[in-house]
Amino acid sequence: MKVSFQWLAMALSILVPLEGVAKVTQQEANRLGRDLTPMGAQKSGNKSGTIPPWTGGITQPVAGYVQGDFHPDPYAGENPKFSISTKNLAKHKKFLTEGQVALLKKYPSYRINVYKSHRSAAYPQFVYDAVKKNAVTAHIQQYGSGVQNTIMASPFPIPKTGVEALWNHTLRYRGLRWEFTSETMNSSSNGDNNFRTREYKYYFAYSEPGITLQEIDNKIFYLKRKTIAPAKFKGGMVLVHETLDQILSPRKSWTYSPGQRRVRRNPDLAYDTMDGDTGSIRTIDQVDMFNGAPNLYNWKLVGKTEKYIPYNAYKVHQGDLKVDEITGKYHVNPELIRYEPHRVWKVEANLRTGIQHNYHKRVYYFDEDTWQIVLSEEYNKQGQLVQTSEAHTINYYEIPMVFSTLEVTYDLENKRYYVEGLDNERAPISTDVKFKRKEFTSSALRREAK
């Protein structure tokens, strides 16, 4: 995408506002913590008993956990209740997404192992307090470009529109500071796998206790990423300032290239710009399942449904696994992947008239207990499903919070896929870090480059 298109998209967004804003009353907000969980999910289980009631989730580290280690699997003794393949697809199709059905049909070696459902999601009390406050104060800015009067966590626990559900994902609580090293993998058309190893640092300014939107200066988070392998990319760095209102103030990004020996601004890190670090399998706005400004699409809140979704992915999170045990030729190892029945919010995004993007229709499934997008589907101009992505989450129960430990994007047209979060031969996310916001300036990047 050209820079000029970004300006065109911004101009068009001014002409056509997104969905109307529907306020949540105090009476509705009072349901949080009663019949609804503090995050806005339905507290009760389902009628068939396959989805249990939420009783608080995992709020303490499980036995055997040591700070800094991989998280022991609280459900390690469980076996799949059943496995779905093309042979029994028709029986279970109701609880699968179109993307999951496409994967099963595309790859005979792929299957979906379904386990007992555990609603393990939990967050600190101060997050629940913030969500309840947001419920009656937060509102979408004009044209859906951002959110006002919100703090800490998801702003719309009782969503009325699709774009509100999307902002719940974008602003969900992910802790305050992270540091970790992990590998990414993108497969080639002949099935070869290409790996890169990177160091990451995140600072989530939006979630800092006691801070205001004015104090964070329109920033959601800061990211600094450094490549350490392979040798030809070693030393390359990226700095990102992720903004809350990306129409008013698009995200800022800087890159340091060891070959050029200089730091430069990235003017085009948005929308359907191809992400070269994924082998151009996915676009920039597919990072974290979806990110950035929502203004190119009409967002429809389809409603709540029951699906088999990736959940409690502790099995693939363990440090005794080798990366090549996880990454197969055409898909990740299905024996390491856990699916469970859960309720999800379904949101459909359709490209606006006159706007250009690689994907003309996108479908997202949000876990009701966390607002994390766990499954997505992308369709081309002809209405064909061309990609599907999965976020495999765990409860980082030392905090607690829920986030993906593995994210996978499948290119169905070219039989390629991309994986990130392969920290198994490294170390899991460390949240016991003390870096400050001033370490995420362009000047700091230049100093580190030197």
Secondary structure, 3 states (H helix, E strand, C coil): CCHHHHHHHHHHHHHCCCCCCCCCCHHHHCCECCCECCCCCECCCCCCCCCCCCCCCCCCCCCCCCCCCCCCCCCCCCCCCEEECCCCHHHHHHHCCHHHHHHHHHCCCCCEEECCCCCCCCCCHHHHHHHHHHHHHCEECHHHCCEECCCCCCCCCCCCCHHHHHHHHHCCCCCCEEEEEEEEEEECCCCCEEEEEEEEEEECHHHCCCCCCCCCCCEEEEEEEEEEECHHHCCCEEEEEEECCCCCCCCEEEEEECCCCEEEECCCCCCCCECHHHCCCCEHHHCCCCCCCCCCEEEEEEEEEEEEEECCCCHHHCCCCCHHHHECCCCECHHHCCEEEEEEEEEEEEECCCCCCCCCEEEEEEECCCCCEEEEEEECCCCCEEEEEEEEEEEECCCCEEEEEEEEEEECCCCEEEEEEEEEEEEEEECCCCCCHHHHCHHHHHHHHC
